[in-house]
Amino acid sequence: MEYCKLDKRAVKSWRIGRLIAFLILLLITVPLGLFLGFSDWHSAWKLILIGAMTLLDIYLFLGFLLYPELEYRQWGYIVEEDRVVIRHGIFFVKKVIIPIIRIQNITVSQGPVNRKLGIYSLEMSLASGSFAIEGLNKETADFISENLKAKLYERLQKKGEI
């Protein structure tokens, strides 16, 4: 089983998303840290709070730098005759197997960052939840969507449900 890889632009999309989260956190923690640093409150809790905010900022910065590339290496998907297999994760790699017959809805979408980069997400909704393949180019997303729809209709016809 050879997993298909995502479009390389997915790394850039993930990096931009994490940069936005990092900047928002900085807008909160830096003024709060300065306020605590210059306050007259003398307690161990003050140091603990400043240390926790600093560690959180460092963690998100490292997530911005390192995680997108690691995530890209782990991400993969396979569309088989009767199922879709998605593998993802960084430290704990998950393998999700989705029976095509259980798919209720297929959505191809883009967020604002992905629209600028020209990449798409394909979301498959099931009764138990939804699963997505992120970072696909338009041709691949449309091909998988149409392929899954055709396989689903074919299986339903065999079962006599349509």
N, C-alpha and C positions, 0 to 999 in steps of 0.2 A: 504494500500500500504506500504509494508516494503522495504525500500531502502537497496540495497546491499552496503557493505562497501568496501573500497579499501584495498589492501594489506598493512599491518602495515609498511612495508619497504618504503612506499611512504613518510612517515614522515622523515625518514632518508635522502631520496633523496632531498626533499624540503629543509631540513636543510643544506645539503651540497651545494645546489645551492645558497641559501641565504648567506652562509658563503663565498663562492667565490665572490659574489657581494660585500659583506661587506669588504673583504680584498682588492679588487680592489679599492673601494672607499677610504679606508685608505691609500693606496699607493698614491692616488692623494691629499687627504685633509691634511694629516700630514705634508708632505714637504711644501705644500702651506701655511698651518697655521704657521709653523716655520718661513718660509720666511716673512710672514706678521708680525709675532710677533717680529722679529729682525729688521724689516725695520724701516727707519726713518720717515715713513709716519704717521703723527699724524692726525687722522680724526675719526669721529664717524663711517664712513663706514668700517674702519678697524675692529672695534669691532663687527659691524653687520656681516661682512663676516666671521670672526672667529666664532662667535656665531652660524651662520647659518650652517657652516660646522660641528660644534660640534653637533648641534641638528640632522643633517642628519646622522651623524655617530651613534648617540645614537638610532635613529629610526631604522636604519638597523640592529643594534645589537639586539634590542628588537624583530625585525622581525625574526631574526635568532633564538632567544631563544623561543619565544612564538607562533608566527604565524603558524608554521607547525602543532603543536598539535591542535590548534583551527581549522585550515583548515581541518584537518583529521576528526574532529568531525562533521563538516558540510557536507563534501563530501558524496554523495550517488548517486546511479543510479538504474534504473529499466528498464529492457528490457521486454516490453509487446508484445502482439500479433501484434499490428499495430504501435507502437511508442517506442521511447527510451526517458526516462525522466532522466535528469541530474540535481542534486541540488548541488550548491557549493557557496562559498563566506565566508567571515569572519564577517564583519559588516553588509553588505548588501547581503543577501542570495538570489541567483538567482535560478530560476527553469526553465530549458530549456526543451521544449517538441519537439522532432524531429520525424516527421512522417517517418516511414520506407520507404514508397513509394517514398520519396523525396531524399533518400540517393543515391548519384552517385558513390561514391568511399569509400572504407574502407581500412585503412592502419593501420597495427600493426607495431610499431617502438620502438626503444630504443636509448637513447642518451648514451654518454660515462659513466656517473654516474649510470644511470639505468642499463646499461649492467653489471657493476660490482656488482650491488645489485640484479640482476636477475628479474627486473620488466619491464613492458611494458606499452606503451600508445596505445590506440585504437582511431584513428581519423576517423571521419565520415565527408566526404565532401558533401556539398549540393550546389545548385546554389547560395544560399544566404550567404554562408560562410562555415566554418568548425567548428566542435565541437569535443572535445576529452574527453575520460575517461582515466585519468592518474592513474598510480600506480596499475596495474593489474599483477598478476602472469601469466606465459606463458599459462597454461591450461585455465584459465578464459578468457584471451584475445583471444586465438584461438577459444574457444567455442562460445564466443559472436560474433566474426567475422563470423564464419561458420553459426551460427544461424541467424544472420541478413541477410547474403547472401541468405540462403534458404528461409527465409520469403519474401525477396524482389522478388526473382524469382517466388515464389508461387503467390504473389499478381500480378505480371506482367502477369503471365500466365492466371490468372482469368480475367484480363482486356483485354487479347488478344494482348498484345504488344510484346510478344516473342513466 
